[in-house]
C-alpha cells in the first residue's frame, strides 16, 4: 500500500474545540458585544441625551459601565484568555496589584453637582487634620467686640440669603474693575465641613461646620476671621455630597437659632454661644432624617422659631398627591412646642431629655419629604404667609398656626426641591427645581376668606438644581443646570443662555446674590463673578478666583457691608468688594433696626 492509499475501515476524526476553548471563545464574544453595546450607548447619550435631564445621570451611567467593563476584562484575562498562564500572569498580576494599591490609597470619592467623580487620597492631609493644625495656632477674637452688639443695621444679614430670603442685600457701591483694582482679601483660613452659609450682624459671622464627629455652630469676627466661640454637639451626617450640616443659623435679638442634619434645634446666646435650650425635633415627632439631612434654616415669626421637617410620605398615595406639609413652631424663649402643620404626627410632649445626632433617630422608620428649601415669610395678595417649598410641592401656610392655605404638587427627582421660591409682585410667585422639573409661575389671590391659585405657565427653560435665582427689574436670572440664563417671567421663555466658553456663563451649581444693582455669583469651582443684569445678553463685568477648585463650592455666599464671605467644605475667606473701602457705611441713624425687634417687624418696616 502506498502512502496515498486510504484505509476504508479507518475512523474519520473531525477537529472540534475542547470544552475550555469553547468557553473562552464564548466569553470573549460576550465581552466583545458588551463593550460594543457600551460604546454605542455612550455615543447615543452624547448625541441624543435630553439636556433637560442634565448630565448627572449620564455620568453615573458612564462610571457604572467603566466599573463593569473593568471587572469583565479582568475576569476574561485571568480565566478565559486564549493566552497561556506564562503570559497572562506576569502581565496581569502586576497590573491587578497596582489597581488594588490605587484603590486602597483612596481616602474617599467625591462628586460635584453634575456627578463628576474625583478622589481624595490617604497621603493627603484630611480637611479635619488641616483644621486642627490651624486651631492650634489661631488667635481668639476679643469678646469686647461682641459686647458692643446692640443694634441691627439694614446692611446686616441675620438670616439665610438676607432678611427676606430673596437674595437681595443692602450695601455700598461695589468696585467693578477687578483686573486693575481687585477686591482685597481680608483673611482666609481652614474651616470644618458642611454646606451652611452665613448670618452676619457686624462684627459677628455665624455658620455651621462639621468638626470631627460633632456638628458645630461657630462665631467669627468679620474683620479678622478669628473665632469668638463655638458650640458643638455629637452628630456626624455623611451623604453622597459629603459630611456636615447643611442649614444656616438665624440671628434674632441676642440669640442664634441653628438646625442640624439630625433635627437638633438649638437656641444659643449670641455673645457666648452657650445653649439656652435644645429640642431634637425629629426625636419628638419620631421621624427619620431625610436623604441629604435636614437643611431647613430656622425662620423667626413674632415669638416663634419655625422649621420644616417634611412630614411623612404617605405609603399608599401617588407621588403628586398631598404629602409633606411638615412645619413646626417653638417658643423663642423656652423651646416649648407651639404648633404643627397637618403633615406631621402628634409630637411626644412628655419627652424632656433630647438626644443629639444619630442617637435621636436611631431605629426610626419611614420616609420624610421636607425637600431642601427653607420656609420664608412673604406678603401675598395683602396677606402674610409662609412660603414652603418642600419635597412634595409648593404650599402656603398661616404663620400663626401652620394651617395650609394652598398647595401645588411639584416633585423633582427624589423629592429634591432645593431653591427658594420668590415673589415677583403682590400675587405672583415663582419656584424652580432641577432634574427636568423646571419652573412654575403661580398667580395667588385671596378673596372672600379663601385662596385661589392660577398657573400662568410651566417651563423647563430654568431648572434650578441647587442654585437660587434672583429677580431684578422684571427679569429672572438663574443657573439652568449650571448655565446662566435670563428668563422673562411674562412668558417663561429665556431671553438668553450663557455661552459655551470655559467660564462665560457656565458656572456650575453655584450661588448668587443681588447687591448694588449687580449680581455677585460664586461658581461651583470657586470663582467670584460680577455680572451686570441685562435681559439682552450676559455681561460679565469681572471674575476673581477666591476658593480652590480642589473642593466643590456649594455653600451660598453672604455679603454684608460690602464684604463677601465665601466658603466651601474646607476653607473660608472674606473679600472687601467696596468701591471706597475707607468711606463709612451709608446707613443713617433712622435706618437702624433695634436688635429687640423681630424679623417680621423688620420686614414690615422695610
C-alpha positions as CSV (number, residue, x, y, z in Angstrom):
1,X,0.0,0.0,0.0
2,X,1.4,3.3,-0.9
3,X,1.3,6.4,1.3
4,X,-1.5,7.8,-0.8
5,X,-3.7,4.8,-0.1
6,X,-6.7,5.3,2.2
7,X,-7.8,2.6,4.6
8,X,-11.6,2.5,4.2
9,X,-12.0,0.9,7.6
10,X,-10.2,3.7,9.5
11,X,-12.4,6.1,11.6
12,X,-12.6,9.6,10.4
13,X,-11.9,12.3,13.2
14,X,-13.0,15.9,12.8
15,X,-11.2,18.6,14.8
16,X,-13.6,20.2,17.3
17,X,-12.8,22.7,20.1
18,X,-12.5,21.2,23.5
19,X,-14.6,22.4,26.4
20,X,-12.3,25.1,27.8
21,X,-11.6,26.5,24.4
22,X,-15.3,26.7,23.6
23,X,-15.8,28.6,26.9
24,X,-13.1,31.1,26.2
25,X,-14.5,31.7,22.8
26,X,-18.0,32.3,24.1
27,X,-16.9,34.6,26.9
28,X,-14.7,36.5,24.5
29,X,-17.6,37.0,22.2
30,X,-19.9,38.0,25.1
31,X,-17.3,40.6,26.3
32,X,-16.9,42.0,22.8
33,X,-20.6,42.6,22.4
34,X,-20.9,44.1,25.9
35,X,-18.1,46.6,25.1
36,X,-19.7,47.4,21.7
37,X,-23.0,48.0,23.4
38,X,-21.4,50.3,26.0
39,X,-19.7,52.3,23.2
40,X,-23.0,52.6,21.3
41,X,-24.8,53.7,24.4
42,X,-22.1,56.3,25.2
43,X,-22.3,57.6,21.6
44,X,-26.1,57.7,21.8
45,X,-26.1,59.6,25.1
46,X,-23.6,62.2,23.9
47,X,-25.7,62.8,20.7
48,X,-29.3,62.4,21.8
49,X,-29.5,62.7,25.6
50,X,-32.3,65.1,26.6
51,X,-30.4,68.1,28.1
52,X,-33.4,68.8,30.3
53,X,-32.4,65.8,32.5
54,X,-28.9,67.2,33.0
55,X,-25.6,65.4,32.7
56,X,-25.5,63.8,36.2
57,X,-27.4,60.7,35.1
58,X,-25.1,60.4,32.1
59,X,-22.0,60.5,34.3
60,X,-23.4,57.9,36.7
61,X,-24.2,55.5,33.8
62,X,-20.6,56.1,32.4
63,X,-19.0,55.2,35.7
64,X,-21.1,52.1,36.1
65,X,-20.1,51.0,32.6
66,X,-16.4,51.6,33.3
67,X,-16.6,49.6,36.5
68,X,-18.5,46.7,35.0
69,X,-16.2,46.7,31.9
70,X,-13.1,46.6,34.1
71,X,-14.4,43.7,36.1
72,X,-15.3,41.7,33.0
73,X,-11.9,42.4,31.3
74,X,-10.1,41.2,34.5
75,X,-12.2,38.1,34.6
76,X,-11.6,37.4,30.9
77,X,-7.8,38.0,31.1
78,X,-7.3,35.6,34.1
79,X,-9.9,33.0,33.4
80,X,-10.9,33.0,29.7
81,X,-7.9,34.4,27.8
82,X,-6.6,32.1,25.0
83,X,-3.1,33.0,26.1
84,X,-1.1,30.7,28.3
85,X,-0.6,31.3,32.1
86,X,3.0,32.1,31.4
87,X,1.8,35.2,29.5
88,X,-1.3,36.2,31.4
89,X,0.1,36.0,35.0
90,X,3.3,38.0,34.6
91,X,1.4,40.8,32.8
92,X,-1.9,40.7,34.6
93,X,-0.8,40.3,38.3
94,X,1.4,43.4,38.5
95,X,-1.4,45.4,36.9
96,X,-4.0,43.9,39.2
97,X,-1.8,44.6,42.3
98,X,-1.3,48.2,41.1
99,X,-5.0,48.6,40.7
100,X,-5.7,47.3,44.2
101,X,-3.0,49.5,45.7
102,X,-4.5,52.6,44.0
103,X,-8.0,51.7,45.2
104,X,-6.6,51.2,48.8
105,X,-4.9,54.6,48.6
106,X,-8.2,56.4,48.1
107,X,-9.4,58.1,51.3
108,X,-12.8,58.9,49.8
109,X,-14.5,59.6,46.5
110,X,-16.2,62.9,45.8
111,X,-18.8,64.1,43.4
112,X,-19.7,67.6,42.2
113,X,-23.2,68.8,41.2
114,X,-23.0,67.0,37.9
115,X,-21.7,63.8,39.5
116,X,-18.2,64.3,38.1
117,X,-16.0,62.0,40.2
118,X,-12.8,62.9,41.9
119,X,-10.7,61.3,44.7
120,X,-9.1,62.3,48.0
121,X,-6.0,60.2,48.7
122,X,-4.7,58.9,52.0
123,X,-1.3,60.6,51.7
124,X,-3.1,64.0,51.6
125,X,-3.9,65.7,54.8
126,X,-7.6,65.5,55.5
127,X,-9.6,68.7,55.9
128,X,-10.1,67.8,59.6
129,X,-6.3,67.5,60.1
130,X,-5.7,70.8,58.4
131,X,-8.4,72.5,60.6
132,X,-6.9,71.0,63.8
133,X,-3.5,72.3,62.9
134,X,-4.8,75.7,62.2
135,X,-6.8,75.8,65.5
136,X,-3.6,75.1,67.5
137,X,-2.1,78.3,66.3
138,X,-5.1,80.6,65.6
139,X,-5.9,83.6,67.8
140,X,-9.2,84.0,69.7
141,X,-11.2,87.1,68.8
142,X,-11.7,89.7,71.5
143,X,-15.1,89.4,73.2
144,X,-15.2,93.2,73.8
145,X,-16.5,93.5,70.2
146,X,-19.4,91.2,70.9
147,X,-20.4,93.2,73.9
148,X,-20.9,96.2,71.7
149,X,-23.6,94.5,69.6
150,X,-26.9,96.1,70.5
151,X,-28.5,97.1,67.2
152,X,-29.1,95.6,63.8
153,X,-28.5,97.6,60.6
154,X,-30.2,97.1,57.2
155,X,-26.7,96.1,55.9
156,X,-26.6,93.1,58.3
157,X,-27.7,89.7,57.1
158,X,-29.2,88.0,60.1
159,X,-30.8,85.1,58.2
160,X,-30.2,82.8,55.2
161,X,-29.9,84.9,51.9
162,X,-30.9,88.1,53.7
163,X,-33.8,89.1,56.0
164,X,-36.4,88.3,53.3
165,X,-34.5,85.2,52.0
166,X,-34.7,86.6,48.5
167,X,-31.0,87.0,47.8
168,X,-31.2,90.9,47.9
169,X,-28.7,92.6,50.2
170,X,-28.2,96.3,51.0
171,X,-24.7,97.6,50.8
172,X,-22.4,100.3,49.5
173,X,-21.2,100.7,45.9
174,X,-19.1,97.8,44.7
175,X,-15.8,98.1,42.8
176,X,-16.2,96.8,39.3
177,X,-12.7,96.7,37.7
178,X,-11.3,93.6,39.4
179,X,-8.4,93.3,37.0
180,X,-6.7,96.6,37.8
181,X,-8.3,97.1,41.2
182,X,-9.1,93.6,42.6
183,X,-11.1,93.1,45.8
184,X,-8.9,92.9,48.9
185,X,-8.6,89.6,50.6
186,X,-9.1,90.4,54.3
187,X,-8.4,86.9,55.7
188,X,-8.6,83.2,54.9
189,X,-8.3,80.0,56.9
190,X,-9.4,76.4,57.1
191,X,-12.9,75.5,58.1
192,X,-15.0,72.4,59.0
193,X,-17.1,70.6,56.5
194,X,-20.7,71.1,55.5
195,X,-22.7,73.4,53.2
196,X,-24.0,76.1,55.6
197,X,-24.0,79.8,54.6
198,X,-23.5,82.7,56.9
199,X,-25.6,85.0,59.1
200,X,-24.0,88.3,59.9
201,X,-24.6,91.0,62.5
202,X,-21.5,93.2,62.4
203,X,-18.9,92.2,63.6
204,X,-20.3,88.6,64.2
205,X,-20.4,85.9,61.5
206,X,-22.2,82.7,62.3
207,X,-22.0,79.5,60.3
208,X,-22.2,75.7,60.9
209,X,-19.4,73.2,60.4
210,X,-18.5,69.5,60.8
211,X,-15.7,69.3,63.4
212,X,-14.7,65.6,63.8
213,X,-17.7,63.7,65.0
214,X,-19.5,66.9,66.1
215,X,-21.7,69.5,64.4
216,X,-20.6,72.9,65.5
217,X,-22.2,76.4,65.4
218,X,-19.2,78.8,65.1
219,X,-19.0,82.5,65.5
220,X,-16.2,84.5,63.7
221,X,-15.0,88.1,63.7
222,X,-15.8,89.6,60.2
223,X,-12.7,91.9,60.5
224,X,-10.1,89.3,61.3
225,X,-11.6,85.8,60.8
226,X,-10.7,84.9,64.4
227,X,-13.1,82.8,66.3
228,X,-15.3,84.3,69.0
229,X,-16.9,81.0,70.2
230,X,-18.1,77.6,69.1
231,X,-20.9,75.3,70.3
232,X,-20.6,71.6,69.3
233,X,-22.6,68.5,70.0
234,X,-22.3,64.9,68.9
235,X,-23.6,64.5,65.3
236,X,-22.0,63.2,62.2
237,X,-24.1,63.1,59.0
238,X,-22.5,62.0,55.7
239,X,-24.2,61.6,52.4
240,X,-23.1,61.4,48.8
241,X,-22.2,65.1,48.7
242,X,-20.0,64.9,51.8
243,X,-20.3,65.2,55.6
244,X,-21.5,68.1,57.6
245,X,-24.5,70.3,58.4
246,X,-26.5,71.9,55.6
247,X,-28.6,74.7,57.1
248,X,-27.8,78.3,58.0
249,X,-28.3,79.6,61.5
250,X,-30.6,82.6,62.1
251,X,-29.7,85.6,64.4
252,X,-32.6,87.2,66.3
253,X,-32.3,89.7,69.1
254,X,-29.5,88.3,71.2
255,X,-29.8,84.7,70.2
256,X,-28.7,82.3,67.5
257,X,-31.1,79.6,66.3
258,X,-29.5,76.6,64.5
259,X,-30.9,73.4,63.0
260,X,-28.7,70.3,62.4
261,X,-28.9,67.4,60.0
262,X,-30.4,65.1,62.6
263,X,-33.0,67.5,63.8
264,X,-31.1,69.3,66.6
265,X,-32.7,72.7,67.1
266,X,-30.6,74.9,69.4
267,X,-31.1,78.4,70.8
268,X,-27.7,79.8,71.7
269,X,-26.6,83.1,73.3
270,X,-25.3,85.4,70.6
271,X,-22.4,86.7,72.7
272,X,-21.2,83.5,74.4
273,X,-22.6,80.6,72.3
274,X,-23.9,78.9,75.5
275,X,-27.2,76.9,74.9
276,X,-30.4,78.4,76.2
277,X,-32.5,75.4,75.1
278,X,-32.3,72.4,72.8
279,X,-35.0,70.3,71.2
280,X,-34.5,67.4,68.8
281,X,-37.4,67.9,66.5
282,X,-37.2,64.5,64.7
283,X,-37.0,62.7,68.0
284,X,-40.0,64.5,69.3
285,X,-42.1,63.6,66.2
286,X,-40.5,60.1,65.8
287,X,-39.3,60.8,62.2
288,X,-36.1,59.8,60.4
289,X,-33.9,62.3,58.8
290,X,-34.1,62.6,55.0
291,X,-31.6,61.5,52.3
292,X,-29.3,64.6,52.5
293,X,-30.2,65.7,56.0
294,X,-32.3,68.4,57.5
295,X,-31.4,71.7,55.6
296,X,-34.2,74.0,56.8
297,X,-32.8,77.3,58.0
298,X,-34.9,78.5,61.1
299,X,-37.5,81.1,60.4
300,X,-38.5,83.7,63.1
301,X,-42.0,85.0,63.2
302,X,-43.2,87.0,66.2
303,X,-42.3,84.9,69.3
304,X,-41.8,81.6,67.4
305,X,-39.0,79.8,65.6
306,X,-40.2,77.7,62.7
307,X,-38.5,74.8,60.8
308,X,-39.6,72.5,58.0
309,X,-39.2,68.7,58.9
310,X,-41.2,67.5,55.9
311,X,-43.9,65.2,57.2
312,X,-44.2,61.5,56.3
313,X,-44.6,60.4,52.8
314,X,-47.9,58.5,52.6
315,X,-47.2,54.8,51.8
316,X,-50.3,54.4,49.6
317,X,-50.8,57.7,47.8
318,X,-49.3,58.7,44.5
319,X,-46.3,61.0,44.4
320,X,-48.2,64.0,43.3
321,X,-50.9,63.8,45.9
322,X,-50.9,65.8,49.1
323,X,-47.9,64.9,51.2
324,X,-45.3,66.7,53.2
325,X,-46.6,69.9,54.9
326,X,-44.4,69.4,57.9
327,X,-43.8,72.8,59.5
328,X,-43.3,73.0,63.3
329,X,-43.1,76.0,65.6
330,X,-41.4,76.5,69.0
331,X,-41.5,79.4,71.5
332,X,-38.4,81.5,71.1
333,X,-37.6,81.9,74.8
334,X,-38.3,78.4,76.0
335,X,-38.2,76.0,73.1
336,X,-41.7,74.8,74.1
337,X,-43.7,73.2,71.2
338,X,-46.4,75.6,70.0
339,X,-48.0,74.3,66.7
340,X,-47.5,72.0,63.8
341,X,-49.0,71.7,60.3
342,X,-51.2,68.8,59.2
343,X,-48.5,66.7,57.6
344,X,-46.9,65.8,61.0
345,X,-48.0,63.2,63.5
346,X,-48.7,64.3,67.1
347,X,-45.5,65.1,69.0
348,X,-44.3,63.4,72.1
349,X,-44.8,66.3,74.6
350,X,-43.8,64.1,77.5
351,X,-40.2,63.9,76.2
352,X,-38.0,66.1,78.3
353,X,-34.5,64.8,77.7
354,X,-33.5,65.1,74.0
355,X,-30.7,63.1,72.4
356,X,-28.4,64.6,69.7
357,X,-27.3,63.4,66.3
358,X,-27.9,59.9,65.1
359,X,-28.8,58.7,68.6
360,X,-32.0,60.8,68.3
361,X,-33.3,59.0,65.2
362,X,-31.8,55.5,65.8
363,X,-34.2,52.8,64.6
364,X,-36.9,55.2,63.4
365,X,-38.5,54.0,60.2
366,X,-40.4,55.8,57.5
367,X,-39.8,58.3,54.7
368,X,-39.9,62.1,55.2
369,X,-40.1,64.6,52.4
370,X,-39.1,68.0,53.6
371,X,-37.1,68.9,50.5
372,X,-34.1,71.1,50.9
373,X,-35.6,74.6,50.7
374,X,-36.3,76.8,53.8
375,X,-39.6,78.4,54.8
376,X,-39.9,82.1,54.2
377,X,-42.3,84.9,55.1
378,X,-44.0,86.9,52.3
379,X,-46.9,89.2,51.7
380,X,-49.2,87.7,49.0
381,X,-52.5,89.4,48.0
382,X,-52.2,91.5,51.1
383,X,-51.8,88.5,53.5
384,X,-48.8,87.5,55.4
385,X,-48.0,83.8,54.7
386,X,-45.2,81.3,54.9
387,X,-44.0,80.1,51.6
388,X,-42.8,76.5,52.0
389,X,-41.3,74.6,49.0
390,X,-40.9,71.1,50.4
391,X,-40.2,67.8,48.7
392,X,-43.8,67.2,47.5
393,X,-44.7,70.7,46.3
394,X,-45.1,74.4,46.9
395,X,-47.5,75.5,49.6
396,X,-48.6,78.5,51.7
397,X,-49.1,78.2,55.4
398,X,-50.6,80.5,58.0
399,X,-47.6,81.8,60.1
400,X,-49.8,82.0,63.2
401,X,-50.8,78.3,63.4
402,X,-49.3,76.4,60.4
403,X,-52.6,75.8,58.7
404,X,-52.2,75.1,55.0
405,X,-53.7,77.8,52.8
406,X,-52.9,76.3,49.4
407,X,-50.7,73.7,47.8
408,X,-49.4,73.0,44.3
409,X,-47.9,69.5,43.9
410,X,-44.4,69.6,42.4
411,X,-41.8,66.8,42.6
412,X,-38.2,66.9,41.3
413,X,-36.1,63.7,41.3
414,X,-36.2,62.0,44.7
415,X,-38.2,64.9,46.3
416,X,-35.2,67.2,45.7
417,X,-36.7,70.7,45.7
418,X,-33.9,73.0,46.8
419,X,-34.1,76.6,45.6
420,X,-36.1,79.2,47.4
421,X,-39.4,80.4,45.8
422,X,-39.5,84.1,45.1
423,X,-42.2,86.8,44.9
424,X,-42.5,88.8,41.7
425,X,-45.2,91.2,42.8
426,X,-48.2,91.2,45.1
427,X,-49.7,88.0,43.9
428,X,-47.3,86.2,41.5
429,X,-44.8,83.7,42.9
430,X,-42.3,81.6,41.0
431,X,-40.4,78.4,42.0
432,X,-37.9,76.2,40.2
433,X,-36.1,72.8,40.6
434,X,-33.7,70.6,38.7
435,X,-33.9,67.0,37.4
436,X,-36.0,68.1,34.4
437,X,-38.7,69.6,36.7
438,X,-38.3,73.2,35.5
439,X,-40.1,76.3,36.8
440,X,-43.7,77.3,37.5
441,X,-45.3,80.8,37.9
442,X,-48.4,80.9,40.0
443,X,-50.9,83.7,40.5
444,X,-52.3,83.6,44.0
445,X,-55.3,85.6,45.2
446,X,-57.1,85.9,48.5
447,X,-60.8,87.0,48.5
448,X,-63.9,86.1,50.5
449,X,-61.7,84.3,53.1
450,X,-60.3,81.8,50.6
451,X,-57.3,81.4,48.4
452,X,-57.3,80.6,44.7
453,X,-54.3,79.7,42.5
454,X,-53.9,80.0,38.8
455,X,-50.9,78.5,36.9
456,X,-49.7,81.1,34.5
457,X,-47.1,78.9,32.9
458,X,-44.8,75.9,33.4
459,X,-41.4,75.8,31.7
460,X,-38.2,73.8,31.6
461,X,-36.1,76.7,30.4
462,X,-34.8,77.3,34.0
463,X,-34.1,74.3,36.2
464,X,-32.6,75.4,39.5
465,X,-30.9,72.3,40.8
466,X,-29.1,73.7,43.9
467,X,-28.9,77.4,42.9
468,X,-31.3,80.2,44.0
469,X,-32.4,82.5,41.1
470,X,-32.8,86.3,41.7
471,X,-35.4,88.7,40.3
472,X,-34.3,92.1,39.0
473,X,-36.1,94.8,37.0
474,X,-38.7,92.5,35.7
475,X,-36.5,89.5,34.7
476,X,-35.3,86.3,36.5
477,X,-31.6,85.4,36.4
478,X,-30.6,81.9,37.4
479,X,-28.5,78.8,36.8
480,X,-30.2,76.3,34.4
481,X,-28.4,73.1,35.3
482,X,-25.2,75.1,35.9
483,X,-25.5,77.6,32.9
484,X,-26.6,81.2,33.5
485,X,-29.9,82.2,31.8
486,X,-32.2,85.2,31.8
487,X,-35.9,84.3,31.9
488,X,-38.8,86.5,31.0
489,X,-41.5,85.8,33.7
490,X,-44.2,87.0,31.4
491,X,-43.7,84.0,29.1
492,X,-41.5,81.6,30.9
493,X,-39.0,81.8,28.0
494,X,-35.3,82.5,28.1
495,X,-34.1,85.8,26.6
496,X,-30.5,84.4,26.6
497,X,-28.4,81.5,27.8
498,X,-24.8,81.6,28.8
499,X,-22.0,81.0,26.2
500,X,-20.0,77.9,25.5
501,X,-16.6,79.1,26.7
502,X,-14.9,77.6,29.7
503,X,-16.3,80.0,32.2
504,X,-18.5,82.5,30.5
505,X,-22.0,81.6,31.7
506,X,-21.0,78.1,32.7
507,X,-20.8,78.5,36.4
508,X,-21.8,75.0,37.6
509,X,-24.1,74.7,40.6
510,X,-23.0,77.9,42.3
511,X,-25.0,80.6,44.2
512,X,-25.7,84.3,43.6
513,X,-26.9,87.5,45.4
514,X,-28.1,90.9,44.2
515,X,-26.1,93.9,45.6
516,X,-25.7,97.4,44.3
517,X,-27.6,96.6,41.1
518,X,-25.2,93.8,40.3
519,X,-25.3,90.0,40.6
520,X,-22.4,88.6,42.6
521,X,-22.1,84.9,41.8
522,X,-19.9,82.3,43.4
523,X,-19.3,79.4,41.0
524,X,-19.0,75.7,41.9
525,X,-15.3,75.9,41.1
526,X,-14.6,78.8,43.4
527,X,-14.7,81.9,41.1
528,X,-16.4,85.1,42.2
529,X,-18.2,86.7,39.2
530,X,-19.6,90.2,39.0
531,X,-22.5,90.3,36.5
532,X,-24.5,93.3,35.2
533,X,-28.1,92.2,34.9
534,X,-29.2,92.7,31.3
535,X,-32.2,91.0,29.6
536,X,-30.5,91.1,26.2
537,X,-27.2,89.3,26.9
538,X,-24.8,88.1,29.5
539,X,-22.4,90.8,30.7
540,X,-19.6,89.5,32.8
541,X,-18.0,92.6,34.5
542,X,-15.2,90.9,36.4
543,X,-14.0,87.5,37.6
544,X,-11.8,86.6,40.5
545,X,-10.6,83.2,41.8
546,X,-11.5,83.1,45.6
547,X,-11.6,79.4,46.5
548,X,-9.7,76.4,45.4
549,X,-11.1,74.0,42.7
550,X,-9.9,71.1,44.8
551,X,-13.2,71.2,46.7
552,X,-16.6,71.9,45.2
553,X,-18.2,75.2,46.3
554,X,-21.9,74.6,47.1
555,X,-22.1,77.0,50.1
556,X,-24.2,80.1,49.4
557,X,-22.1,83.3,49.8
558,X,-23.1,86.2,52.0
559,X,-22.4,89.9,51.6
560,X,-22.7,92.4,54.5
561,X,-21.2,96.0,54.5
562,X,-19.7,95.3,51.1
563,X,-17.7,92.4,52.5
564,X,-18.2,89.0,50.8
565,X,-18.0,85.9,52.9
566,X,-17.2,82.8,50.8
567,X,-16.6,79.2,51.9
568,X,-16.7,75.6,50.8
569,X,-16.2,72.4,52.9
570,X,-12.5,73.1,53.6
571,X,-11.8,76.9,53.7
572,X,-13.4,80.2,54.4
573,X,-12.3,83.7,53.1
574,X,-13.5,87.3,53.3
575,X,-13.1,89.8,50.5
576,X,-13.7,93.6,50.6
577,X,-15.8,94.4,47.5
578,X,-16.4,98.1,48.3
579,X,-15.5,100.7,45.7
580,X,-14.5,103.1,48.5
581,X,-13.3,101.0,51.4
582,X,-12.3,104.0,53.6
583,X,-15.7,105.6,53.5
584,X,-18.0,104.9,56.5
585,X,-21.3,103.0,56.0
586,X,-24.1,104.9,54.3
587,X,-26.6,103.6,56.8
588,X,-28.3,106.5,58.5
589,X,-29.3,106.5,62.2
590,X,-33.0,106.4,61.3
591,X,-32.5,103.2,59.3
592,X,-31.0,101.3,62.2
593,X,-33.2,98.5,63.3
594,X,-33.3,97.6,67.0
595,X,-32.0,94.2,67.9
596,X,-35.0,93.8,70.1
597,X,-37.4,93.8,67.1
598,X,-38.3,90.6,65.4
599,X,-37.5,89.7,61.8
600,X,-41.2,90.2,60.9
601,X,-41.1,93.7,62.3
602,X,-38.0,94.4,60.2
603,X,-39.8,93.2,57.1
604,X,-42.9,95.3,57.7
605,X,-40.8,98.4,58.3
606,X,-38.8,97.9,55.1
